[in-house]
Amino acid sequence: MSVLARLEGCQACPQLRRREIARVDTHGLLKRLDREWQDLLQSLRGLSDKATLRPGLVGEWSGKDLLGHVATWEDEAIKAMGR
């Protein structure tokens, strides 16, 4: 039985159960964020410095704009998770 299934079945302490489920979800989300960052960085790795600054990589955004945007929102998500 998975940890999540055991926690969902626990009736002894509902608050502990919610906290543990949130911890499990947070851990999975952080792992996914790390994988996605690695994919994004790999995609941009072949760009020259000049190309990274040129608008138009995604819409009107440059690679630098895109990285700044993603980093800012990732930071906000991590703060919201209490990390």
Beta strands, then each sheet from edge to edge (+ up, - down):
end
